C-alpha cells in the first residue's frame, strides 16, 4: 500500500485549538505502517464475533462504492463492487 499504491499518511490534519495542519514528514512511512497494522488488527478482533467482521467490511465497501460512483471514479467503483460481491 505504501510503495506500490503510493499511499502515505503524511498529514494528520488539525489537532488542537490552533487550527494548523500538521505534517509528519519523515515519520509518514512509520505512521502509515502503524495505521495499516492497527486497522487490520481491529478488523481481526471483530472476527471473533460471528459475522461482525463481514458486516463491517461490507458496510465500509458499500460506502466507498457509493462515494466512488458519486465522484465518477469508475475503476475504483468496480473494485469496490467486486470486493463487496465477494463478501
Secondary structure, DSSP 8 states (H G I E B T S, - for coil): --SSS-----EEEE-SSS--EEE-GGGHHHHHHHHHHHHHHHHHHHTTSTTHHHHHHHHHHHHHHHHHHHTT-HHHHHHHHHHHHH-
